[in-house]
């Protein structure tokens, strides 16, 4: 960690600044966090990225940034700044998209953190250097990178199904897989050299994702999250419900114009009417 790449340092500073703003401004935090309904129903896709720069606490932030710095120098020096950023944001989006898919019918599900992006960096490094040793906070028993990767994937799958904690295992798994894939696309020769290890790490995750896509009921296990979400609406239902609610509001505004003229509208009502006019053109 003695030599920190400039790109990684910029990412750390951005995470600290954005998270600090979120710690002190709840409206800012709510506006940019990962929230299923806001992304799928209200189409606020920016949350897939912005949520990755927010954290729930200093401990959460420091742990993610420490993990990023532990692996960033090796990867950034090998790939270069721009490819390093590609891997980082690929992991961030991959984690968010898998999380979005798994929780697509849980409109109130929310999450924050750079874990998906950080897992993308870690697993990219493992894919390129599977023989690297990974230690844990000074414990003098490092394990090979490929073994750590396999154990982490299996643990993430268990965490997604069990739902016994408040950890975003979905983001971790999605970020790890997509970050690893991005690194291999950038360095295709690494797959030829390390294909056996890469398959060992990725195959359980690929099989798990295939199962939950073809048999979504596999996730409906008796866990804490599912107990609180047995009755939920589909995304189509939520979209139609939102559209109906908006139409009622537009009708109310039109009635208000009919009774008192356009000048009777508030600024917010005028903005809503203007947005509605643009959407139906």
LUMBA-611880 format. One record per residue (C-alpha): residue number from 1; residue in one letter; z, x, y. Coordinates in Angstrom, 3 decimals, decimal comma. Layout:
(site NUM; "A"; (Z; X; Y)),
...
END
This chain:
(site 1; "X"; (0,000; 0,000; 0,000)),
(site 2; "X"; (0,019; 3,043; 2,258)),
(site 3; "X"; (-3,556; 2,492; 3,405)),
(site 4; "X"; (-4,202; -1,096; 4,439)),
(site 5; "X"; (-7,790; -2,162; 4,994)),
(site 6; "X"; (-8,654; -3,523; 8,436)),
(site 7; "X"; (-10,049; -6,792; 7,030)),
(site 8; "X"; (-6,899; -7,466; 5,019)),
(site 9; "X"; (-4,755; -6,646; 8,054)),
(site 10; "X"; (-6,690; -9,162; 10,177)),
(site 11; "X"; (-6,199; -11,808; 7,483)),
(site 12; "X"; (-2,465; -11,110; 7,386)),
(site 13; "X"; (-2,196; -11,384; 11,184)),
(site 14; "X"; (-4,172; -14,659; 11,134)),
(site 15; "X"; (-1,894; -16,069; 8,437)),
(site 16; "X"; (1,241; -15,072; 10,333)),
(site 17; "X"; (-0,015; -16,494; 13,645)),
(site 18; "X"; (-1,262; -19,776; 12,152)),
(site 19; "X"; (1,841; -20,245; 9,980)),
(site 20; "X"; (4,179; -19,461; 12,885)),
(site 21; "X"; (2,464; -22,139; 14,939)),
(site 22; "X"; (2,938; -24,562; 12,046)),
(site 23; "X"; (6,625; -23,668; 11,688)),
(site 24; "X"; (7,227; -24,650; 15,308)),
(site 25; "X"; (4,811; -27,540; 15,741)),
(site 26; "X"; (4,927; -30,332; 13,170)),
(site 27; "X"; (1,872; -32,071; 14,661)),
(site 28; "X"; (-0,154; -28,870; 14,271)),
(site 29; "X"; (1,068; -28,532; 10,690)),
(site 30; "X"; (0,141; -32,142; 9,852)),
(site 31; "X"; (-3,286; -31,795; 11,497)),
(site 32; "X"; (-4,346; -28,810; 9,403)),
(site 33; "X"; (-2,565; -29,080; 6,040)),
(site 34; "X"; (-4,323; -30,009; 2,805)),
(site 35; "X"; (-4,096; -33,806; 2,411)),
(site 36; "X"; (-6,213; -35,611; -0,178)),
(site 37; "X"; (-6,932; -38,821; 1,753)),
(site 38; "X"; (-7,702; -36,961; 4,969)),
(site 39; "X"; (-10,267; -34,832; 3,125)),
(site 40; "X"; (-11,869; -37,395; 0,825)),
(site 41; "X"; (-11,587; -40,582; 2,864)),
(site 42; "X"; (-11,618; -39,297; 6,439)),
(site 43; "X"; (-13,900; -36,353; 5,615)),
(site 44; "X"; (-11,760; -33,750; 7,340)),
(site 45; "X"; (-13,185; -30,947; 5,212)),
(site 46; "X"; (-11,845; -28,255; 7,527)),
(site 47; "X"; (-8,445; -28,792; 5,883)),
(site 48; "X"; (-9,745; -27,027; 2,764)),
(site 49; "X"; (-9,761; -23,832; 4,855)),
(site 50; "X"; (-7,090; -24,380; 7,508)),
(site 51; "X"; (-4,418; -25,298; 4,948)),
(site 52; "X"; (-4,836; -21,819; 3,481)),
(site 53; "X"; (-3,444; -20,284; 6,664)),
(site 54; "X"; (-0,335; -22,489; 6,786)),
(site 55; "X"; (2,896; -21,904; 4,843)),
(site 56; "X"; (6,061; -23,907; 4,323)),
(site 57; "X"; (8,487; -21,053; 5,065)),
(site 58; "X"; (8,767; -17,370; 5,893)),
(site 59; "X"; (9,547; -16,635; 2,236)),
(site 60; "X"; (6,351; -18,404; 1,152)),
(site 61; "X"; (4,346; -16,524; 3,782)),
(site 62; "X"; (5,835; -13,089; 3,068)),
(site 63; "X"; (5,344; -13,431; -0,694)),
(site 64; "X"; (1,667; -14,350; -0,291)),
(site 65; "X"; (0,980; -11,623; 2,255)),
(site 66; "X"; (2,785; -8,987; 0,176)),
(site 67; "X"; (0,688; -9,978; -2,861)),
(site 68; "X"; (-2,481; -9,803; -0,764)),
(site 69; "X"; (-1,683; -6,331; 0,513)),
(site 70; "X"; (-0,817; -5,064; -2,964)),
(site 71; "X"; (-4,407; -5,633; -4,112)),
(site 72; "X"; (-6,441; -5,617; -0,915)),
(site 73; "X"; (-6,863; -1,871; -0,378)),
(site 74; "X"; (-8,357; -1,246; -3,820)),
(site 75; "X"; (-10,737; -4,188; -3,575)),
(site 76; "X"; (-11,741; -3,791; 0,070)),
(site 77; "X"; (-12,430; -0,077; -0,295)),
(site 78; "X"; (-14,574; -0,768; -3,366)),
(site 79; "X"; (-16,519; -3,803; -2,135)),
(site 80; "X"; (-16,526; -3,344; 1,628)),
(site 81; "X"; (-15,189; -5,666; 4,380)),
(site 82; "X"; (-17,759; -8,491; 4,226)),
(site 83; "X"; (-17,816; -8,870; 0,410)),
(site 84; "X"; (-14,013; -8,721; 0,496)),
(site 85; "X"; (-14,014; -11,693; 2,887)),
(site 86; "X"; (-16,481; -13,520; 0,622)),
(site 87; "X"; (-14,060; -13,134; -2,304)),
(site 88; "X"; (-11,079; -14,201; -0,166)),
(site 89; "X"; (-12,665; -17,386; 1,143)),
(site 90; "X"; (-14,283; -18,151; -2,221)),
(site 91; "X"; (-10,826; -18,109; -3,782)),
(site 92; "X"; (-9,466; -20,254; -0,973)),
(site 93; "X"; (-12,174; -22,893; -1,393)),
(site 94; "X"; (-12,129; -22,703; -5,193)),
(site 95; "X"; (-8,408; -23,360; -5,252)),
(site 96; "X"; (-8,710; -26,227; -2,802)),
(site 97; "X"; (-11,583; -27,880; -4,666)),
(site 98; "X"; (-9,849; -27,775; -8,051)),
(site 99; "X"; (-6,705; -29,141; -6,431)),
(site 100; "X"; (-8,777; -31,866; -4,785)),
(site 101; "X"; (-10,414; -32,812; -8,079)),
(site 102; "X"; (-7,170; -32,998; -10,027)),
(site 103; "X"; (-5,398; -35,000; -7,303)),
(site 104; "X"; (-8,391; -37,048; -6,132)),
(site 105; "X"; (-6,552; -40,324; -6,794)),
(site 106; "X"; (-3,258; -39,155; -5,270)),
(site 107; "X"; (-3,945; -39,801; -1,613)),
(site 108; "X"; (-0,543; -38,631; -0,435)),
(site 109; "X"; (-0,774; -35,261; -2,189)),
(site 110; "X"; (-0,525; -32,388; 0,266)),
(site 111; "X"; (-0,336; -28,616; 0,039)),
(site 112; "X"; (-0,460; -25,450; 2,123)),
(site 113; "X"; (-0,605; -21,735; 1,490)),
(site 114; "X"; (-2,911; -18,779; 0,931)),
(site 115; "X"; (-2,154; -18,668; -2,803)),
(site 116; "X"; (-5,670; -19,690; -3,881)),
(site 117; "X"; (-7,243; -16,973; -1,731)),
(site 118; "X"; (-4,692; -14,380; -2,842)),
(site 119; "X"; (-5,257; -15,261; -6,506)),
(site 120; "X"; (-8,974; -14,854; -5,854)),
(site 121; "X"; (-8,344; -11,307; -4,596)),
(site 122; "X"; (-6,004; -10,445; -7,481)),
(site 123; "X"; (-8,343; -11,721; -10,183)),
(site 124; "X"; (-11,359; -10,120; -8,523)),
(site 125; "X"; (-9,520; -6,808; -8,761)),
(site 126; "X"; (-8,649; -7,496; -12,412)),
(site 127; "X"; (-12,278; -8,352; -13,218)),
(site 128; "X"; (-13,498; -5,091; -11,697)),
(site 129; "X"; (-10,601; -2,941; -12,907)),
(site 130; "X"; (-9,108; -4,654; -16,009)),
(site 131; "X"; (-7,261; -1,502; -17,070)),
(site 132; "X"; (-5,245; -1,311; -13,858)),
(site 133; "X"; (-1,472; -1,504; -14,226)),
(site 134; "X"; (0,405; -4,333; -12,507)),
(site 135; "X"; (4,115; -3,970; -11,805)),
(site 136; "X"; (6,675; -6,477; -10,571)),
(site 137; "X"; (8,877; -5,579; -7,595)),
(site 138; "X"; (9,841; -2,119; -8,762)),
(site 139; "X"; (10,388; -2,960; -12,435)),
(site 140; "X"; (9,306; 0,206; -14,333)),
(site 141; "X"; (7,357; -1,711; -16,986)),
(site 142; "X"; (3,842; -2,314; -15,661)),
(site 143; "X"; (1,415; -4,299; -17,806)),
(site 144; "X"; (-2,391; -4,018; -18,032)),
(site 145; "X"; (-4,275; -6,153; -15,539)),
(site 146; "X"; (-6,171; -8,086; -18,210)),
(site 147; "X"; (-2,906; -9,070; -19,950)),
(site 148; "X"; (-1,393; -10,199; -16,660)),
(site 149; "X"; (-4,542; -12,232; -15,947)),
(site 150; "X"; (-4,466; -13,984; -19,302)),
(site 151; "X"; (-0,751; -14,744; -19,058)),
(site 152; "X"; (-1,171; -16,072; -15,516)),
(site 153; "X"; (-4,050; -18,365; -16,509)),
(site 154; "X"; (-2,063; -19,792; -19,435)),
(site 155; "X"; (0,987; -20,261; -17,226)),
(site 156; "X"; (-1,117; -22,041; -14,580)),
(site 157; "X"; (-2,560; -24,412; -17,187)),
(site 158; "X"; (0,939; -25,168; -18,414)),
(site 159; "X"; (2,133; -25,693; -14,844)),
(site 160; "X"; (-0,683; -28,145; -14,050)),
(site 161; "X"; (0,014; -30,251; -17,140)),
(site 162; "X"; (3,797; -30,146; -17,014)),
(site 163; "X"; (4,117; -30,888; -13,291)),
(site 164; "X"; (7,740; -29,761; -13,442)),
(site 165; "X"; (7,794; -27,827; -10,188)),
(site 166; "X"; (6,422; -27,886; -6,669)),
(site 167; "X"; (4,053; -24,956; -7,149)),
(site 168; "X"; (0,320; -25,368; -6,523)),
(site 169; "X"; (-0,848; -24,196; -9,945)),
(site 170; "X"; (-4,174; -25,962; -9,420)),
(site 171; "X"; (-4,940; -23,836; -6,360)),
(site 172; "X"; (-3,879; -20,698; -8,216)),
(site 173; "X"; (-6,149; -21,383; -11,184)),
(site 174; "X"; (-9,150; -22,474; -9,110)),
(site 175; "X"; (-8,754; -19,551; -6,728)),
(site 176; "X"; (-8,436; -17,060; -9,584)),
(site 177; "X"; (-11,560; -18,277; -11,386)),
(site 178; "X"; (-13,770; -18,545; -8,309)),
(site 179; "X"; (-12,540; -15,268; -6,835)),
(site 180; "X"; (-13,288; -13,505; -10,107)),
(site 181; "X"; (-16,738; -15,120; -10,283)),
(site 182; "X"; (-17,484; -14,099; -6,679)),
(site 183; "X"; (-16,558; -10,491; -7,398)),
(site 184; "X"; (-18,792; -10,424; -10,489)),
(site 185; "X"; (-21,706; -11,870; -8,533)),
(site 186; "X"; (-21,210; -9,124; -5,964)),
(site 187; "X"; (-20,825; -6,452; -8,653)),
(site 188; "X"; (-22,793; -7,759; -11,695)),
(site 189; "X"; (-22,564; -4,408; -13,485)),
(site 190; "X"; (-18,818; -5,001; -13,872)),
(site 191; "X"; (-19,478; -7,928; -16,209)),
(site 192; "X"; (-21,537; -5,763; -18,542)),
(site 193; "X"; (-18,723; -3,224; -18,631)),
(site 194; "X"; (-15,778; -5,633; -18,874)),
(site 195; "X"; (-17,292; -8,800; -20,359)),
(site 196; "X"; (-14,879; -9,011; -23,295)),
(site 197; "X"; (-11,777; -8,884; -21,107)),
(site 198; "X"; (-13,306; -11,267; -18,563)),
(site 199; "X"; (-14,087; -13,820; -21,287)),
(site 200; "X"; (-10,564; -13,548; -22,705)),
(site 201; "X"; (-9,112; -14,311; -19,273)),
(site 202; "X"; (-11,523; -17,035; -18,188)),
(site 203; "X"; (-12,220; -18,914; -21,437)),
(site 204; "X"; (-8,876; -20,821; -21,592)),
(site 205; "X"; (-9,353; -21,949; -17,983)),
(site 206; "X"; (-12,974; -22,989; -18,539)),
(site 207; "X"; (-12,015; -25,002; -21,640)),
(site 208; "X"; (-9,120; -26,624; -19,758)),
(site 209; "X"; (-11,344; -27,617; -16,822)),
(site 210; "X"; (-13,965; -28,998; -19,207)),
(site 211; "X"; (-11,300; -31,122; -20,905)),
(site 212; "X"; (-9,924; -32,588; -17,686)),
(site 213; "X"; (-13,446; -33,377; -16,456)),
(site 214; "X"; (-14,511; -35,112; -19,681)),
(site 215; "X"; (-11,090; -36,576; -20,531)),
(site 216; "X"; (-9,094; -37,116; -17,323)),
(site 217; "X"; (-6,332; -38,792; -19,336)),
(site 218; "X"; (-5,321; -35,338; -20,551)),
(site 219; "X"; (-3,515; -34,886; -17,239)),
(site 220; "X"; (-1,615; -38,164; -17,428)),
(site 221; "X"; (1,436; -36,678; -19,088)),
(site 222; "X"; (5,013; -37,716; -18,495)),
(site 223; "X"; (5,811; -35,408; -15,596)),
(site 224; "X"; (7,583; -35,828; -12,286)),
(site 225; "X"; (4,428; -36,183; -10,196)),
(site 226; "X"; (2,768; -38,724; -12,472)),
(site 227; "X"; (5,934; -40,852; -12,659)),
(site 228; "X"; (5,675; -41,311; -8,910)),
(site 229; "X"; (1,922; -42,103; -8,994)),
(site 230; "X"; (1,344; -44,512; -11,872)),
(site 231; "X"; (-0,235; -47,048; -9,553)),
(site 232; "X"; (-2,988; -45,608; -7,406)),
(site 233; "X"; (-6,252; -46,678; -5,844)),
(site 234; "X"; (-9,560; -44,994; -6,506)),
(site 235; "X"; (-11,278; -43,069; -3,704)),
(site 236; "X"; (-13,912; -45,821; -3,455)),
(site 237; "X"; (-11,184; -48,405; -2,972)),
(site 238; "X"; (-9,503; -46,275; -0,302)),
(site 239; "X"; (-12,815; -45,753; 1,493)),
(site 240; "X"; (-13,564; -49,481; 1,516)),
(site 241; "X"; (-10,007; -50,236; 2,623)),
(site 242; "X"; (-10,334; -47,760; 5,486)),
(site 243; "X"; (-13,707; -49,201; 6,509)),
(site 244; "X"; (-12,320; -52,752; 6,463)),
(site 245; "X"; (-9,363; -51,683; 8,592)),
(site 246; "X"; (-11,672; -49,969; 11,094)),
(site 247; "X"; (-13,942; -53,038; 11,247)),
(site 248; "X"; (-10,968; -55,279; 12,024)),
(site 249; "X"; (-9,984; -52,935; 14,839)),
(site 250; "X"; (-13,538; -52,972; 16,248)),
(site 251; "X"; (-13,573; -56,790; 16,105)),
(site 252; "X"; (-10,275; -56,853; 18,007)),
(site 253; "X"; (-11,701; -54,532; 20,685)),
(site 254; "X"; (-14,839; -56,684; 21,035)),
(site 255; "X"; (-12,672; -59,782; 21,439)),
(site 256; "X"; (-10,701; -57,961; 24,119)),
(site 257; "X"; (-13,931; -57,091; 25,972)),
(site 258; "X"; (-15,047; -60,705; 25,728)),
(site 259; "X"; (-11,781; -61,867; 27,284)),
(site 260; "X"; (-11,169; -59,207; 29,935)),
(site 261; "X"; (-14,258; -57,029; 30,222)),
(site 262; "X"; (-14,773; -53,363; 29,374)),
(site 263; "X"; (-12,248; -52,302; 32,015)),
(site 264; "X"; (-9,463; -53,927; 30,004)),
(site 265; "X"; (-9,814; -51,327; 27,239)),
(site 266; "X"; (-7,524; -48,340; 26,906)),
(site 267; "X"; (-8,955; -44,827; 26,719)),
(site 268; "X"; (-8,302; -44,732; 22,956)),
(site 269; "X"; (-10,066; -48,079; 22,456)),
(site 270; "X"; (-13,105; -46,869; 24,425)),
(site 271; "X"; (-13,278; -43,695; 22,335)),
(site 272; "X"; (-13,086; -45,712; 19,128)),
(site 273; "X"; (-15,826; -48,071; 20,291)),
(site 274; "X"; (-18,004; -45,110; 21,292)),
(site 275; "X"; (-17,479; -43,449; 17,906)),
(site 276; "X"; (-18,332; -46,691; 16,147)),
(site 277; "X"; (-21,537; -47,094; 18,219)),
(site 278; "X"; (-22,683; -43,604; 17,224)),
(site 279; "X"; (-21,948; -44,217; 13,546)),
(site 280; "X"; (-24,159; -47,335; 13,334)),
(site 281; "X"; (-27,175; -45,930; 15,236)),
END
